[in-house]
Amino acid sequence: MTRLRGQLMAVDPMNLNQIILAEGQNINQTEIMKKPNQPKFFSTKILSEIAIFVALATALSFIVVYTLPQGGSITAGSMVPIIWLSLRRGTKIGFIGGFIHGTIQFAVLPYFIDPIQMLLDYQLAFGVLGVAGAFKKQPLLGSTIGITGRFILHFISGVAYWAPLYVPELNPYIYSAVYNGSYLLPELMISGLLIFLLQKSKALQRHL
């Protein structure tokens, strides 16, 4: 019973319960909308995907068309799995995958002068491929930007370390640009072709 303007009115407890339950459902639905069910950053699924894509990139890196004397090689599209991972899971996961792949590449074929050179030529050079993840709707553009980023890091390393060591008589900027471009340009073409074929076959969209 409740009093309203001097009159007694009856309150149906069943209706009151329904109102309370309805309010609770609205609150729960609002909370669900605010907290979508998304995989955790380091969930088992994402860690498994990183391992698979890095393993595939490493396997493709052993299919070598040509290797240059001071490092760098033309492969069977070994950057594509890291780019694909980036397109699928975003820049952060792509960077982590590339960083791990770069560390493995250093372990397999190390060209080492100091830690900064190692980071430029390996971990950061492959990690920057994760930039492709920012261009999910334009995979070819993302691939081009990511591989260009790798070229820039190798170029810096060539100017600062390799040119003074191997060809001190040459202009280090020209040497580094020609040397790194001689294998990264074909790598860009191979990777672009593979990404294009994956995109045309709809395989890329199905697995993004």
Phi and psi in degrees as GROMACS dihedral restraints (atoms count N, CA, C in turn):
[ dihedral_restraints ]
;  ai    aj    ak    al  type     phi  dphi    fc
    3     4     5     6     1  -140.8    20    10
    4     5     6     7     1   158.1    20    10
    6     7     8     9     1  -106.6    20    10
    7     8     9    10     1   128.7    20    10
    9    10    11    12     1  -133.6    20    10
   10    11    12    13     1   112.8    20    10
   12    13    14    15     1    52.9    20    10
   13    14    15    16     1    46.9    20    10
   15    16    17    18     1    80.6    20    10
   16    17    18    19     1     0.4    20    10
   18    19    20    21     1  -113.0    20    10
   19    20    21    22     1   149.0    20    10
   21    22    23    24     1   -91.4    20    10
   22    23    24    25     1   132.8    20    10
   24    25    26    27     1  -127.5    20    10
   25    26    27    28     1   144.2    20    10
   27    28    29    30     1   -88.1    20    10
   28    29    30    31     1   140.3    20    10
   30    31    32    33     1  -111.0    20    10
   31    32    33    34     1   122.8    20    10
   33    34    35    36     1   -75.8    20    10
   34    35    36    37     1   114.3    20    10
   36    37    38    39     1   -63.1    20    10
   37    38    39    40     1   -28.2    20    10
   39    40    41    42     1   -66.5    20    10
   40    41    42    43     1   -44.1    20    10
   42    43    44    45     1   -64.3    20    10
   43    44    45    46     1   -39.2    20    10
   45    46    47    48     1   -62.2    20    10
   46    47    48    49     1   -42.3    20    10
   48    49    50    51     1   -62.5    20    10
   49    50    51    52     1   -40.0    20    10
   51    52    53    54     1   -65.0    20    10
   52    53    54    55     1   -38.2    20    10
   54    55    56    57     1   -64.3    20    10
   55    56    57    58     1   -43.5    20    10
   57    58    59    60     1   -62.8    20    10
   58    59    60    61     1   -43.8    20    10
   60    61    62    63     1   -63.5    20    10
   61    62    63    64     1   -41.2    20    10
   63    64    65    66     1   -63.1    20    10
   64    65    66    67     1   -41.7    20    10
   66    67    68    69     1   -62.3    20    10
   67    68    69    70     1   -40.4    20    10
   69    70    71    72     1   -64.4    20    10
   70    71    72    73     1   -39.9    20    10
   72    73    74    75     1   -64.9    20    10
   73    74    75    76     1   -40.5    20    10
   75    76    77    78     1   -62.5    20    10
   76    77    78    79     1   -41.0    20    10
   78    79    80    81     1   -64.3    20    10
   79    80    81    82     1   -44.2    20    10
   81    82    83    84     1   -63.4    20    10
   82    83    84    85     1   -41.3    20    10
   84    85    86    87     1   -64.8    20    10
   85    86    87    88     1   -38.6    20    10
   87    88    89    90     1   -63.3    20    10
   88    89    90    91     1   -41.7    20    10
   90    91    92    93     1   -65.3    20    10
   91    92    93    94     1   -38.3    20    10
   93    94    95    96     1   -64.5    20    10
   94    95    96    97     1   -40.3    20    10
   96    97    98    99     1   -66.2    20    10
   97    98    99   100     1   -34.2    20    10
   99   100   101   102     1   -74.3    20    10
  100   101   102   103     1   -26.6    20    10
  102   103   104   105     1  -123.0    20    10
  103   104   105   106     1    75.9    20    10
  105   106   107   108     1   -62.7    20    10
  106   107   108   109     1   152.2    20    10
  108   109   110   111     1   -79.3    20    10
  109   110   111   112     1    90.0    20    10
  111   112   113   114     1  -114.6    20    10
  112   113   114   115     1   148.2    20    10
  114   115   116   117     1   -64.3    20    10
  115   116   117   118     1   142.4    20    10
  117   118   119   120     1   -65.6    20    10
  118   119   120   121     1   156.2    20    10
  120   121   122   123     1   -57.4    20    10
  121   122   123   124     1   -41.5    20    10
  123   124   125   126     1  -116.0    20    10
  124   125   126   127     1    45.7    20    10
  126   127   128   129     1   -69.6    20    10
  127   128   129   130     1   163.6    20    10
  129   130   131   132     1   -59.0    20    10
  130   131   132   133     1   -38.4    20    10
  132   133   134   135     1   -62.9    20    10
  133   134   135   136     1   -46.9    20    10
  135   136   137   138     1   -67.4    20    10
  136   137   138   139     1   -41.5    20    10
  138   139   140   141     1   -61.5    20    10
  139   140   141   142     1   -38.5    20    10
  141   142   143   144     1   -65.0    20    10
  142   143   144   145     1   -41.1    20    10
  144   145   146   147     1   -65.0    20    10
  145   146   147   148     1   -42.5    20    10
  147   148   149   150     1   -57.3    20    10
  148   149   150   151     1   -46.3    20    10
  150   151   152   153     1   -61.8    20    10
  151   152   153   154     1   -42.8    20    10
  153   154   155   156     1   -65.9    20    10
  154   155   156   157     1   -48.1    20    10
  156   157   158   159     1   -67.9    20    10
  157   158   159   160     1   -37.7    20    10
  159   160   161   162     1   -66.2    20    10
  160   161   162   163     1   -41.5    20    10
  162   163   164   165     1   -62.2    20    10
  163   164   165   166     1   -40.9    20    10
  165   166   167   168     1   -66.3    20    10
  166   167   168   169     1   -42.3    20    10
  168   169   170   171     1   -62.2    20    10
  169   170   171   172     1   -40.4    20    10
  171   172   173   174     1   -65.5    20    10
  172   173   174   175     1   -42.4    20    10
  174   175   176   177     1   -61.7    20    10
  175   176   177   178     1   -44.2    20    10
  177   178   179   180     1   -67.5    20    10
  178   179   180   181     1   -27.8    20    10
  180   181   182   183     1   -67.4    20    10
  181   182   183   184     1   -18.7    20    10
  183   184   185   186     1   -84.7    20    10
  184   185   186   187     1   -10.6    20    10
  186   187   188   189     1   -91.2    20    10
  187   188   189   190     1    92.1    20    10
  189   190   191   192     1  -106.1    20    10
  190   191   192   193     1   129.6    20    10
  192   193   194   195     1   -85.0    20    10
  193   194   195   196     1   -42.5    20    10
  195   196   197   198     1  -158.2    20    10
  196   197   198   199     1   140.6    20    10
  198   199   200   201     1  -120.1    20    10
  199   200   201   202     1   132.4    20    10
  201   202   203   204     1   -82.7    20    10
  202   203   204   205     1   155.2    20    10
  204   205   206   207     1   -64.4    20    10
  205   206   207   208     1   -32.5    20    10
  207   208   209   210     1  -104.8    20    10
  208   209   210   211     1    27.8    20    10
  210   211   212   213     1    99.2    20    10
  211   212   213   214     1   157.9    20    10
  213   214   215   216     1    95.5    20    10
  214   215   216   217     1   133.9    20    10
  216   217   218   219     1  -151.3    20    10
  217   218   219   220     1   158.4    20    10
  219   220   221   222     1   -96.3    20    10
  220   221   222   223     1   121.3    20    10
  222   223   224   225     1  -119.5    20    10
  223   224   225   226     1  -178.1    20    10
  225   226   227   228     1   -85.8    20    10
  226   227   228   229     1    51.6    20    10
  228   229   230   231     1    73.6    20    10
  229   230   231   232     1    42.0    20    10
  231   232   233   234     1   -68.3    20    10
  232   233   234   235     1   -16.4    20    10
  234   235   236   237     1   -82.7    20    10
  235   236   237   238     1   -16.3    20    10
  237   238   239   240     1   -59.9    20    10
  238   239   240   241     1   -44.6    20    10
  240   241   242   243     1   -59.3    20    10
  241   242   243   244     1   -37.8    20    10
  243   244   245   246     1   -69.0    20    10
  244   245   246   247     1   -40.3    20    10
  246   247   248   249     1   -63.6    20    10
  247   248   249   250     1   -42.3    20    10
  249   250   251   252     1   -62.2    20    10
  250   251   252   253     1   -44.0    20    10
  252   253   254   255     1   -59.6    20    10
  253   254   255   256     1   -40.3    20    10
  255   256   257   258     1   -65.6    20    10
  256   257   258   259     1   -43.9    20    10
  258   259   260   261     1   -64.1    20    10
  259   260   261   262     1   -32.9    20    10
  261   262   263   264     1   -78.9    20    10
  262   263   264   265     1   -42.3    20    10
  264   265   266   267     1  -118.4    20    10
  265   266   267   268     1    -1.0    20    10
  267   268   269   270     1    99.0    20    10
  268   269   270   271     1   175.0    20    10
  270   271   272   273     1   -66.9    20    10
  271   272   273   274     1   -39.4    20    10
  273   274   275   276     1   -65.2    20    10
  274   275   276   277     1   -48.9    20    10
  276   277   278   279     1   -65.4    20    10
  277   278   279   280     1   -38.5    20    10
  279   280   281   282     1   -61.9    20    10
  280   281   282   283     1   -41.7    20    10
  282   283   284   285     1   -63.6    20    10
  283   284   285   286     1   -43.3    20    10
  285   286   287   288     1   -61.9    20    10
  286   287   288   289     1   -44.8    20    10
  288   289   290   291     1   -61.3    20    10
  289   290   291   292     1   -43.9    20    10
  291   292   293   294     1   -65.8    20    10
  292   293   294   295     1   -39.1    20    10
  294   295   296   297     1   -61.1    20    10
  295   296   297   298     1   -44.6    20    10
  297   298   299   300     1   -65.2    20    10
  298   299   300   301     1   -43.0    20    10
  300   301   302   303     1   -61.9    20    10
  301   302   303   304     1   -41.0    20    10
  303   304   305   306     1   -62.9    20    10
  304   305   306   307     1   -37.8    20    10
  306   307   308   309     1   -64.5    20    10
  307   308   309   310     1   -39.6    20    10
  309   310   311   312     1   -66.1    20    10
  310   311   312   313     1   -41.0    20    10
  312   313   314   315     1   -61.4    20    10
  313   314   315   316     1   -37.6    20    10
  315   316   317   318     1   -65.7    20    10
  316   317   318   319     1   -39.9    20    10
  318   319   320   321     1   -65.7    20    10
  319   320   321   322     1   -35.0    20    10
  321   322   323   324     1   -76.2    20    10
  322   323   324   325     1   -45.7    20    10
  324   325   326   327     1  -141.3    20    10
  325   326   327   328     1    79.0    20    10
  327   328   329   330     1   -79.6    20    10
  328   329   330   331     1   128.4    20    10
  330   331   332   333     1  -117.6    20    10
  331   332   333   334     1   103.2    20    10
  333   334   335   336     1  -126.0    20    10
  334   335   336   337     1   130.3    20    10
  336   337   338   339     1  -118.2    20    10
  337   338   339   340     1   -53.3    20    10
  339   340   341   342     1  -153.0    20    10
  340   341   342   343     1   171.5    20    10
  342   343   344   345     1   -58.8    20    10
  343   344   345   346     1   -34.7    20    10
  345   346   347   348     1   -67.1    20    10
  346   347   348   349     1   -44.5    20    10
  348   349   350   351     1   -61.1    20    10
  349   350   351   352     1   -39.9    20    10
  351   352   353   354     1   -60.5    20    10
  352   353   354   355     1   -45.5    20    10
  354   355   356   357     1   -63.6    20    10
  355   356   357   358     1   -42.6    20    10
  357   358   359   360     1   -63.0    20    10
  358   359   360   361     1   -42.4    20    10
  360   361   362   363     1   -88.5    20    10
  361   362   363   364     1   -15.2    20    10
  363   364   365   366     1  -125.5    20    10
  364   365   366   367     1   -82.3    20    10
  366   367   368   369     1   -59.7    20    10
  367   368   369   370     1   -50.3    20    10
  369   370   371   372     1   -72.8    20    10
  370   371   372   373     1   -36.5    20    10
  372   373   374   375     1   -62.1    20    10
  373   374   375   376     1   -39.2    20    10
  375   376   377   378     1   -87.3    20    10
  376   377   378   379     1   -30.6    20    10
  378   379   380   381     1   -62.9    20    10
  379   380   381   382     1   -34.3    20    10
  381   382   383   384     1   -66.0    20    10
  382   383   384   385     1   -14.9    20    10
  384   385   386   387     1   -61.5    20    10
  385   386   387   388     1   -20.8    20    10
  387   388   389   390     1   -61.6    20    10
  388   389   390   391     1   -17.9    20    10
  390   391   392   393     1   -56.9    20    10
  391   392   393   394     1   -27.9    20    10
  393   394   395   396     1   -56.5    20    10
  394   395   396   397     1   -27.6    20    10
  396   397   398   399     1   -63.6    20    10
  397   398   399   400     1   -17.7    20    10
  399   400   401   402     1   -80.4    20    10
  400   401   402   403     1    -4.0    20    10
  402   403   404   405     1  -126.8    20    10
  403   404   405   406     1    51.4    20    10
  405   406   407   408     1   -59.3    20    10
  406   407   408   409     1   -34.9    20    10
  408   409   410   411     1   -83.1    20    10
  409   410   411   412     1    -9.4    20    10
  411   412   413   414     1  -133.4    20    10
  412   413   414   415     1    72.2    20    10
  414   415   416   417     1   -57.2    20    10
  415   416   417   418     1   -38.8    20    10
  417   418   419   420     1   -66.8    20    10
  418   419   420   421     1   -40.8    20    10
  420   421   422   423     1   -65.3    20    10
  421   422   423   424     1   -44.2    20    10
  423   424   425   426     1   -60.5    20    10
  424   425   426   427     1   -41.6    20    10
  426   427   428   429     1   -62.6    20    10
  427   428   429   430     1   -43.9    20    10
  429   430   431   432     1   -63.0    20    10
  430   431   432   433     1   -43.6    20    10
  432   433   434   435     1   -66.8    20    10
  433   434   435   436     1   -41.5    20    10
  435   436   437   438     1   -62.5    20    10
  436   437   438   439     1   -45.7    20    10
  438   439   440   441     1   -70.0    20    10
  439   440   441   442     1   -34.3    20    10
  441   442   443   444     1   -62.6    20    10
  442   443   444   445     1   -39.5    20    10
  444   445   446   447     1   -60.7    20    10
  445   446   447   448     1   -40.1    20    10
  447   448   449   450     1   -63.7    20    10
  448   449   450   451     1   -42.0    20    10
  450   451   452   453     1   -58.8    20    10
  451   452   453   454     1   -43.4    20    10
  453   454   455   456     1   -61.0    20    10
  454   455   456   457     1   -41.8    20    10
  456   457   458   459     1   -67.8    20    10
  457   458   459   460     1   -41.6    20    10
  459   460   461   462     1   -64.9    20    10
  460   461   462   463     1   -37.1    20    10
  462   463   464   465     1   -61.6    20    10
  463   464   465   466     1   -45.7    20    10
  465   466   467   468     1   -60.6    20    10
  466   467   468   469     1   -43.9    20    10
  468   469   470   471     1   -63.0    20    10
  469   470   471   472     1   -40.4    20    10
  471   472   473   474     1   -63.5    20    10
  472   473   474   475     1   -41.8    20    10
  474   475   476   477     1   -67.3    20    10
  475   476   477   478     1   -43.2    20    10
  477   478   479   480     1   -81.0    20    10
  478   479   480   481     1   -30.2    20    10
  480   481   482   483     1  -121.6    20    10
  481   482   483   484     1   -56.2    20    10
  483   484   485   486     1   -77.4    20    10
  484   485   486   487     1   -40.6    20    10
  486   487   488   489     1   -62.1    20    10
  487   488   489   490     1   -48.1    20    10
  489   490   491   492     1   -61.5    20    10
  490   491   492   493     1   -27.7    20    10
  492   493   494   495     1   -80.3    20    10
  493   494   495   496     1   -43.8    20    10
  495   496   497   498     1   -99.8    20    10
  496   497   498   499     1   -35.4    20    10
  498   499   500   501     1  -136.3    20    10
  499   500   501   502     1    65.9    20    10
  501   502   503   504     1   -63.3    20    10
  502   503   504   505     1   -18.6    20    10
  504   505   506   507     1   -81.1    20    10
  505   506   507   508     1   -13.6    20    10
  507   508   509   510     1   -97.9    20    10
  508   509   510   511     1   158.8    20    10
  510   511   512   513     1   -64.2    20    10
  511   512   513   514     1   119.9    20    10
  513   514   515   516     1   -64.5    20    10
  514   515   516   517     1   -30.6    20    10
  516   517   518   519     1   -70.2    20    10
  517   518   519   520     1   -43.7    20    10
  519   520   521   522     1   -66.9    20    10
  520   521   522   523     1   -45.1    20    10
  522   523   524   525     1   -58.7    20    10
  523   524   525   526     1   -48.9    20    10
  525   526   527   528     1   -65.9    20    10
  526   527   528   529     1   -39.7    20    10
  528   529   530   531     1   -64.3    20    10
  529   530   531   532     1   -45.3    20    10
  531   532   533   534     1   -68.9    20    10
  532   533   534   535     1   -44.4    20    10
  534   535   536   537     1   -62.4    20    10
  535   536   537   538     1   -52.7    20    10
  537   538   539   540     1   -72.5    20    10
  538   539   540   541     1   -32.6    20    10
  540   541   542   543     1   -68.0    20    10
  541   542   543   544     1   -27.8    20    10
  543   544   545   546     1   -65.6    20    10
  544   545   546   547     1   -23.6    20    10
  546   547   548   549     1  -113.5    20    10
  547   548   549   550     1   -26.7    20    10
  549   550   551   552     1   -78.6    20    10
  550   551   552   553     1   -27.3    20    10
  552   553   554   555     1   -65.9    20    10
  553   554   555   556     1   -48.8    20    10
  555   556   557   558     1   -60.7    20    10
  556   557   558   559     1   -37.6    20    10
  558   559   560   561     1   -61.8    20    10
  559   560   561   562     1   -39.2    20    10
  561   562   563   564     1   -63.0    20    10
  562   563   564   565     1   -42.8    20    10
  564   565   566   567     1   -65.9    20    10
  565   566   567   568     1   -43.3    20    10
  567   568   569   570     1   -65.3    20    10
  568   569   570   571     1   -46.0    20    10
  570   571   572   573     1   -64.2    20    10
  571   572   573   574     1   -42.6    20    10
  573   574   575   576     1   -61.2    20    10
  574   575   576   577     1   -40.2    20    10
  576   577   578   579     1   -64.9    20    10
  577   578   579   580     1   -44.0    20    10
  579   580   581   582     1   -65.2    20    10
  580   581   582   583     1   -42.4    20    10
  582   583   584   585     1   -63.3    20    10
  583   584   585   586     1   -40.3    20    10
  585   586   587   588     1   -62.0    20    10
  586   587   588   589     1   -44.6    20    10
  588   589   590   591     1   -65.7    20    10
  589   590   591   592     1   -39.7    20    10
  591   592   593   594     1   -63.7    20    10
  592   593   594   595     1   -38.7    20    10
  594   595   596   597     1   -68.4    20    10
  595   596   597   598     1   -42.7    20    10
  597   598   599   600     1   -66.6    20    10
  598   599   600   601     1   -34.4    20    10
  600   601   602   603     1   -80.5    20    10
  601   602   603   604     1    -1.9    20    10
  603   604   605   606     1    70.3    20    10
  604   605   606   607     1     1.5    20    10
  606   607   608   609     1   -65.0    20    10
  607   608   609   610     1   -36.4    20    10
  609   610   611   612     1   -64.9    20    10
  610   611   612   613     1   -44.3    20    10
  612   613   614   615     1   -68.4    20    10
  613   614   615   616     1   -36.5    20    10
  615   616   617   618     1   -66.2    20    10
  616   617   618   619     1   -28.1    20    10
  618   619   620   621     1  -110.8    20    10
  619   620   621   622     1    24.3    20    10
